[in-house]
Amino acid sequence: MLERYKDYLARLAALDMKLTETVGQFHLFSWLMNAVGRRCVVSPTFPTGNGKVDLHLRCGNQRGIIEVKSFVDSYQIKSDKEQAADYANNLGFDSVTIALFIPVLEEAVLEKLSTIEVVNGVGAISIKAFALIRQRVNGYNLLTGVN
């Protein structure tokens, strides 16, 4: 499913959108609602910094969780994986996906950051990296309103 979302973002690259963690969460939620909303329940947890996973999915008996993150550096990814594993453990899940927004377009970098591994007893921590594209017009950031 997230591979289809990645393809969708690639088509939007021409629009030069900026997807921060919060914007990425709402954008991914909206895309999921359009893609699977008629047959699955997609529930967001709004970004308040309260330590809850960002998106819950339920399709019949299948359930999943997605934690949305913005790339800071490679050291932060380790912490993000541990945090996502803790969320999964607390919710009784054996897997979690991290949607990681990163400020590059190079496919090789996105693929290198996209991994699946075991962290803190959670059998599958899946990271899928997406291009984070900044939008500026004449030095003005259209999303934040800052020059």
SEKEFI-536186 format. One record per residue: x, y, z of N, C-alpha, C in turn; residue in one letter. Coordinates in Angstrom, 2 decimals. Atoms other than C-alpha are relative to their C-alpha. Layout:
<<X; Y; Z>; <X; Y; Z>; <X; Y; Z>; 'A'>
...
***
This chain:
<<0.82; -1.18; 0.00>; <0.00; 0.00; 0.00>; <0.88; 1.26; 0.00>; 'M'>
<<-0.84; -1.19; -0.05>; <2.76; 2.47; 0.90>; <0.85; 0.17; -1.26>; 'L'>
<<-0.71; -0.11; 1.28>; <4.54; 1.67; -2.37>; <-0.87; 0.79; -0.99>; 'E'>
<<0.92; -0.77; 0.85>; <1.44; 2.99; -4.19>; <0.00; 1.47; 0.41>; 'R'>
<<-0.05; -1.38; -0.48>; <1.55; 6.10; -1.99>; <1.28; 0.68; -0.47>; 'Y'>
<<-1.28; -0.56; 0.47>; <5.22; 6.60; -2.90>; <-0.11; 0.39; -1.47>; 'K'>
<<0.20; -0.32; 1.42>; <4.28; 6.46; -6.60>; <-0.85; 1.25; -0.16>; 'D'>
<<0.87; -1.18; 0.02>; <1.54; 9.02; -5.95>; <0.80; 1.26; 0.32>; 'Y'>
<<-0.82; -1.15; -0.36>; <4.03; 11.37; -4.25>; <0.95; 0.37; -1.14>; 'L'>
<<-0.90; -0.28; 1.12>; <6.38; 11.02; -7.21>; <-0.73; 0.80; -1.08>; 'A'>
<<0.77; -0.75; 0.98>; <3.60; 12.26; -9.48>; <-0.25; 1.43; 0.47>; 'R'>
<<0.22; -1.34; -0.54>; <3.10; 15.24; -7.17>; <1.28; 0.83; 0.04>; 'L'>
<<-1.28; -0.72; -0.09>; <6.80; 16.17; -7.29>; <0.02; 1.25; -0.86>; 'A'>
<<0.03; -1.16; 0.88>; <6.09; 18.53; -10.15>; <-0.68; 1.20; 0.67>; 'A'>
<<0.68; -1.09; -0.72>; <3.92; 20.56; -7.74>; <0.90; 0.63; 1.05>; 'L'>
<<-0.98; -0.50; -0.97>; <6.94; 21.05; -5.44>; <-0.64; 0.23; 1.37>; 'D'>
<<0.64; -0.09; -1.31>; <5.01; 20.35; -2.21>; <1.01; -0.18; 1.11>; 'M'>
<<-0.84; 0.23; -1.17>; <6.58; 20.50; 1.25>; <-0.80; -0.86; 0.97>; 'K'>
<<0.69; 0.88; -0.92>; <5.61; 17.60; 3.47>; <0.80; -0.12; 1.29>; 'L'>
<<-0.60; 0.17; -1.31>; <6.60; 18.04; 7.09>; <-0.68; -1.18; 0.66>; 'T'>
<<0.59; 1.15; -0.70>; <5.76; 15.37; 9.64>; <-1.52; 0.16; 0.15>; 'E'>
<<1.43; -0.21; -0.21>; <2.37; 16.90; 10.47>; <-0.75; 0.03; -1.32>; 'T'>
<<0.63; -0.05; 1.31>; <1.51; 17.72; 6.87>; <0.01; -1.38; -0.63>; 'V'>
<<-0.09; 1.36; 0.54>; <2.75; 14.27; 5.86>; <-1.05; -0.92; 0.59>; 'G'>
<<1.01; 0.84; -0.63>; <0.43; 12.64; 8.40>; <-1.37; 0.25; -0.60>; 'Q'>
<<1.32; -0.31; 0.56>; <-2.62; 14.47; 7.12>; <-0.08; -0.37; -1.47>; 'F'>
<<-0.01; 0.35; 1.41>; <-1.61; 13.95; 3.50>; <-0.13; -1.52; -0.18>; 'H'>
<<0.08; 1.46; 0.08>; <-1.04; 10.20; 4.02>; <-1.37; -0.48; 0.42>; 'L'>
<<1.36; 0.36; -0.44>; <-4.34; 9.93; 5.94>; <-0.99; 0.24; -1.13>; 'F'>
<<0.93; -0.32; 1.09>; <-6.20; 11.66; 3.10>; <0.16; -0.97; -1.16>; 'S'>
<<-0.24; 0.93; 1.10>; <-4.55; 9.45; 0.50>; <-0.56; -1.39; 0.34>; 'W'>
<<0.52; 1.31; -0.41>; <-5.37; 6.28; 2.48>; <-1.52; -0.04; -0.04>; 'L'>
<<1.47; -0.06; 0.04>; <-9.00; 7.38; 2.84>; <-0.51; -0.15; -1.43>; 'M'>
<<0.40; 0.11; 1.40>; <-9.23; 7.78; -0.93>; <0.31; -1.38; -0.57>; 'N'>
<<-0.43; 1.29; 0.57>; <-7.36; 4.53; -1.65>; <-0.77; -1.18; 0.57>; 'A'>
<<0.60; 1.18; -0.62>; <-8.98; 2.14; 0.86>; <-1.17; 0.33; 0.93>; 'V'>
<<1.01; -0.44; -0.96>; <-11.56; 4.17; 2.82>; <-1.36; -0.66; -0.12>; 'G'>
<<1.30; 0.66; 0.14>; <-14.56; 2.32; 1.39>; <0.00; -1.42; 0.57>; 'R'>
<<-0.03; 1.37; -0.52>; <-13.35; -1.07; 2.61>; <0.81; -0.14; 1.29>; 'R'>
<<-0.80; 0.03; -1.22>; <-11.08; -0.16; 5.54>; <-0.30; 1.23; 0.85>; 'C'>
<<0.11; -1.13; -0.90>; <-11.25; 2.08; 8.59>; <1.41; 0.55; 0.20>; 'V'>
<<-1.28; -0.68; -0.21>; <-8.40; 4.61; 8.74>; <-0.25; 1.06; 1.06>; 'V'>
<<0.22; -0.92; -1.11>; <-8.21; 6.44; 12.06>; <1.29; 0.74; 0.33>; 'S'>
<<-1.20; -0.76; -0.37>; <-5.75; 9.28; 12.68>; <0.04; 0.30; 1.49>; 'P'>
<<-0.21; -0.58; -1.32>; <-4.32; 10.30; 16.01>; <0.67; 1.32; -0.29>; 'T'>
<<-0.51; -1.30; 0.39>; <-3.78; 14.00; 15.65>; <1.28; 0.35; 0.73>; 'F'>
<<-1.32; -0.26; -0.56>; <-0.24; 15.27; 16.26>; <-0.04; 1.00; 1.16>; 'P'>
<<0.00; -0.85; -1.20>; <-0.18; 16.60; 19.82>; <1.23; -0.25; 0.84>; 'T'>
<<-1.20; 0.31; -0.77>; <3.12; 15.13; 20.98>; <-0.30; -0.85; 1.22>; 'G'>
<<0.40; 0.77; -1.17>; <1.26; 12.82; 23.37>; <0.46; -1.46; -0.04>; 'N'>
<<-0.56; 1.34; 0.01>; <3.14; 9.68; 22.39>; <-0.92; -1.07; -0.52>; 'G'>
<<0.87; 1.01; 0.59>; <0.48; 7.94; 20.34>; <0.36; -0.19; -1.46>; 'K'>
<<-0.29; 0.29; 1.39>; <0.87; 6.26; 16.99>; <-0.90; 0.85; -0.89>; 'V'>
<<0.69; -0.97; 0.84>; <-0.27; 8.42; 14.06>; <-1.22; -0.52; -0.75>; 'D'>
<<1.12; 0.51; 0.80>; <-2.52; 6.22; 11.91>; <-0.27; -1.46; 0.34>; 'L'>
<<0.44; 1.38; -0.25>; <-4.51; 3.07; 12.67>; <-0.82; -0.43; -1.22>; 'H'>
<<0.77; 0.55; 1.11>; <-5.87; 0.87; 9.87>; <-0.65; -1.30; 0.43>; 'L'>
<<0.70; 1.27; -0.25>; <-8.45; -1.89; 10.11>; <-0.76; -0.36; -1.27>; 'R'>
<<0.66; 0.55; 1.18>; <-9.51; -3.96; 7.10>; <-0.50; -1.39; 0.38>; 'C'>
<<0.53; 1.27; -0.49>; <-11.80; -6.71; 8.35>; <0.70; -0.38; 1.28>; 'G'>
<<-0.74; 0.46; -1.18>; <-9.74; -8.73; 10.82>; <1.45; 0.47; 0.02>; 'N'>
<<-1.38; -0.47; 0.07>; <-6.45; -7.18; 9.70>; <0.10; 1.42; 0.55>; 'Q'>
<<-0.23; -1.32; -0.58>; <-5.07; -4.23; 11.66>; <1.46; 0.39; -0.21>; 'R'>
<<-1.36; -0.48; 0.16>; <-2.01; -2.06; 11.20>; <0.13; 1.40; 0.56>; 'G'>
<<-0.27; -1.34; -0.50>; <-0.37; 1.08; 12.54>; <1.15; 0.61; -0.79>; 'I'>
<<-1.04; -0.74; 0.72>; <1.73; 3.74; 10.81>; <0.40; 1.19; 0.86>; 'I'>
<<-0.57; -1.15; -0.72>; <3.99; 6.18; 12.65>; <0.65; 0.89; -1.05>; 'E'>
<<-0.53; -0.94; 0.98>; <4.79; 9.29; 10.56>; <1.13; 0.81; 0.63>; 'V'>
<<-1.17; -0.72; -0.50>; <8.23; 10.89; 11.01>; <0.63; 0.82; -1.11>; 'K'>
<<-0.83; -0.78; 0.91>; <10.36; 13.58; 9.38>; <1.46; -0.36; 0.28>; 'S'>
<<-1.41; 0.33; -0.14>; <14.01; 12.76; 8.74>; <0.74; 1.15; 0.66>; 'F'>
<<-0.87; -0.97; -0.66>; <16.39; 14.57; 11.10>; <1.44; -0.38; -0.32>; 'V'>
<<-1.31; 0.55; 0.32>; <19.54; 12.44; 10.87>; <-0.06; -1.50; 0.27>; 'D'>
<<0.01; 1.46; -0.15>; <20.55; 8.78; 10.94>; <-0.08; -0.43; 1.46>; 'S'>
<<0.10; 0.34; -1.42>; <20.86; 8.82; 14.74>; <-1.45; 0.07; 0.49>; 'Y'>
<<1.40; -0.15; -0.39>; <17.25; 9.98; 15.09>; <-0.83; -1.20; -0.47>; 'Q'>
<<0.75; 1.15; 0.51>; <16.05; 7.04; 12.98>; <0.01; -1.14; 1.03>; 'I'>
<<-0.08; 1.05; -1.03>; <17.27; 4.63; 15.69>; <-1.02; 0.27; 1.11>; 'K'>
<<0.96; -0.37; -1.03>; <15.23; 6.51; 18.29>; <-1.44; -0.15; -0.50>; 'S'>
<<1.34; 0.14; 0.59>; <12.21; 6.60; 15.94>; <-0.43; -1.47; -0.03>; 'D'>
<<0.30; 1.43; 0.04>; <12.42; 2.81; 15.53>; <-0.37; -0.51; 1.39>; 'K'>
<<0.28; 0.44; -1.37>; <12.54; 2.27; 19.30>; <-1.35; 0.54; 0.48>; 'E'>
<<1.28; -0.58; -0.38>; <9.62; 4.64; 19.84>; <-1.16; -0.74; -0.67>; 'Q'>
<<1.05; 0.73; 0.73>; <7.54; 2.89; 17.15>; <-0.17; -1.41; 0.57>; 'A'>
<<0.08; 1.34; -0.59>; <8.40; -0.52; 18.66>; <-0.74; 0.05; 1.34>; 'A'>
<<0.71; -0.15; -1.27>; <7.23; 0.71; 22.08>; <-1.49; 0.20; -0.23>; 'D'>
<<1.42; -0.20; 0.32>; <3.96; 1.94; 20.54>; <-0.65; -1.33; -0.38>; 'Y'>
<<0.55; 1.29; 0.45>; <3.45; -1.43; 18.84>; <-0.19; -0.94; 1.19>; 'A'>
<<0.11; 0.86; -1.17>; <4.18; -3.34; 22.06>; <-1.16; 0.41; 0.90>; 'N'>
<<1.07; -0.49; -0.87>; <1.82; -1.14; 24.09>; <-1.39; -0.26; -0.56>; 'N'>
<<1.29; 0.24; 0.64>; <-0.97; -1.68; 21.56>; <-0.24; -1.48; -0.32>; 'L'>
<<0.15; 1.43; 0.27>; <-0.36; -5.44; 21.26>; <0.23; -0.39; -1.45>; 'G'>
<<-0.32; 0.30; 1.40>; <0.93; -5.31; 17.67>; <1.37; -0.65; -0.07>; 'F'>
<<-1.32; 0.59; 0.20>; <3.81; -7.42; 16.39>; <0.75; 0.67; -1.15>; 'D'>
<<-0.67; -0.74; 1.06>; <4.63; -4.95; 13.62>; <-0.52; 1.44; -0.04>; 'S'>
<<0.36; -1.41; 0.16>; <4.55; -1.23; 12.82>; <0.76; 0.52; -1.22>; 'V'>
<<-0.66; -0.63; 1.13>; <5.37; 0.87; 9.77>; <0.29; 1.45; 0.34>; 'T'>
<<-0.37; -1.40; -0.13>; <7.23; 4.17; 9.91>; <0.02; 0.61; -1.40>; 'I'>
<<-0.03; -0.77; 1.25>; <6.45; 6.56; 7.04>; <0.96; 1.15; 0.26>; 'A'>
<<-1.07; -0.96; -0.26>; <9.65; 8.63; 6.96>; <0.12; 0.97; -1.17>; 'L'>
<<-0.13; -1.03; 1.03>; <9.62; 11.90; 5.02>; <1.40; 0.59; 0.07>; 'F'>
<<-1.41; -0.40; 0.06>; <13.12; 12.91; 3.89>; <0.20; 1.00; -1.14>; 'I'>
<<-0.14; -1.06; 1.01>; <14.32; 16.00; 1.94>; <0.93; -0.34; -1.17>; 'P'>
<<-0.77; 0.37; 1.19>; <15.79; 14.18; -1.07>; <-0.93; -0.64; -1.01>; 'V'>
<<0.77; 0.67; 1.05>; <14.50; 12.89; -4.39>; <0.70; -1.24; -0.53>; 'L'>
<<-0.77; 1.11; 0.54>; <17.25; 10.32; -5.09>; <-0.56; -1.33; 0.49>; 'E'>
<<0.59; 1.30; -0.30>; <15.71; 6.88; -5.24>; <0.94; -0.89; 0.81>; 'E'>
<<-0.96; 0.84; -0.71>; <18.92; 5.22; -4.00>; <0.01; 0.32; 1.50>; 'A'>
<<0.03; -0.40; -1.40>; <18.79; 7.22; -0.75>; <-1.29; -0.48; 0.66>; 'V'>
<<1.30; 0.44; -0.54>; <15.08; 6.48; -0.25>; <0.00; -1.51; 0.23>; 'L'>
<<-0.06; 1.46; -0.14>; <15.70; 2.76; -0.83>; <0.90; -0.42; 1.16>; 'E'>
<<-0.93; 0.35; -1.08>; <18.66; 2.70; 1.59>; <-0.66; 0.19; 1.37>; 'K'>
<<0.66; -0.27; -1.28>; <16.52; 4.19; 4.37>; <-1.24; -0.87; 0.22>; 'L'>
<<1.19; 0.85; -0.09>; <13.57; 1.87; 3.63>; <0.45; -1.41; 0.39>; 'S'>
<<-0.48; 1.27; -0.54>; <14.19; -1.21; 5.80>; <-1.10; -0.73; 0.75>; 'T'>
<<0.84; 0.80; -0.89>; <12.52; -4.01; 7.75>; <0.94; -0.69; 0.97>; 'I'>
<<-0.86; 0.63; -1.00>; <14.05; -5.19; 11.02>; <-0.77; -0.24; 1.29>; 'E'>
<<0.56; 0.27; -1.33>; <13.33; -6.45; 14.55>; <0.58; 1.02; 0.97>; 'V'>
<<-0.43; -0.99; -0.99>; <13.48; -3.79; 17.30>; <-0.80; -0.23; 1.28>; 'V'>
<<0.64; 0.15; -1.32>; <12.74; -4.31; 21.01>; <-1.12; -1.05; 0.01>; 'N'>
<<0.95; 1.10; -0.02>; <10.91; -7.57; 20.37>; <-1.14; 0.13; -1.00>; 'G'>
<<1.04; -0.15; 1.03>; <8.65; -6.18; 17.63>; <0.58; -0.60; -1.27>; 'V'>
<<-0.52; 0.80; 1.09>; <9.07; -8.58; 14.74>; <0.23; 0.73; -1.30>; 'G'>
<<-0.18; -0.69; 1.27>; <8.74; -6.12; 11.89>; <-0.18; 1.49; 0.18>; 'A'>
<<0.03; -1.45; 0.07>; <9.65; -2.49; 12.06>; <0.32; 0.32; -1.45>; 'I'>
<<-0.17; -0.30; 1.42>; <9.16; -1.42; 8.47>; <0.10; 1.50; -0.17>; 'S'>
<<-0.15; -1.42; 0.30>; <10.48; 1.96; 7.38>; <-0.14; 0.18; -1.50>; 'I'>
<<0.14; -0.35; 1.40>; <9.33; 3.40; 4.09>; <0.29; 1.49; -0.12>; 'K'>
<<-0.42; -1.39; 0.15>; <11.09; 6.64; 3.08>; <-0.69; 0.64; -1.21>; 'A'>
<<0.67; -0.76; 1.05>; <9.29; 9.28; 1.01>; <0.73; 1.32; -0.20>; 'F'>
<<-0.63; -1.27; 0.30>; <10.63; 12.38; -0.71>; <-0.75; 1.13; 0.67>; 'A'>
<<0.53; -1.21; -0.62>; <10.08; 15.58; 1.23>; <0.45; 1.14; -0.90>; 'L'>
<<-0.33; -1.01; 0.99>; <9.92; 18.42; -1.26>; <-0.36; 1.37; 0.56>; 'I'>
<<0.21; -1.33; -0.57>; <10.29; 22.02; -0.15>; <-0.61; 0.93; -1.05>; 'R'>
<<0.60; -0.95; 0.92>; <8.12; 24.70; -1.68>; <0.36; 1.41; 0.42>; 'Q'>
<<-0.37; -1.39; -0.25>; <9.57; 28.19; -1.90>; <-0.24; 0.77; -1.29>; 'R'>
<<0.19; -0.89; 1.14>; <8.63; 31.03; -4.19>; <0.68; 1.31; 0.36>; 'V'>
<<-0.77; -1.22; -0.28>; <11.08; 33.97; -4.33>; <0.48; 0.05; 1.44>; 'N'>
<<-0.52; 0.06; -1.36>; <12.56; 32.83; -1.01>; <-1.07; -0.12; 1.07>; 'G'>
<<1.11; 0.05; -0.96>; <9.11; 32.67; 0.65>; <-0.52; -1.42; 0.10>; 'Y'>
<<0.50; 1.36; -0.22>; <8.04; 29.34; 2.20>; <-1.51; 0.08; 0.04>; 'N'>
<<1.45; -0.08; 0.10>; <4.41; 28.89; 1.16>; <-0.72; -0.71; 1.13>; 'L'>
<<0.64; 0.74; -1.09>; <3.71; 26.45; 3.99>; <0.09; 0.73; 1.32>; 'L'>
<<-0.19; -0.63; -1.31>; <5.17; 28.34; 6.93>; <-0.18; 1.51; -0.02>; 'T'>
<<0.12; -1.45; 0.10>; <4.92; 31.90; 5.61>; <1.26; 0.74; 0.40>; 'G'>
<<-1.26; -0.61; -0.42>; <8.60; 32.58; 6.44>; <0.89; 0.23; -1.20>; 'V'>
<<-0.96; -0.29; 1.07>; <11.12; 34.27; 4.13>; <1.30; -0.72; 0.25>; 'N'>
***
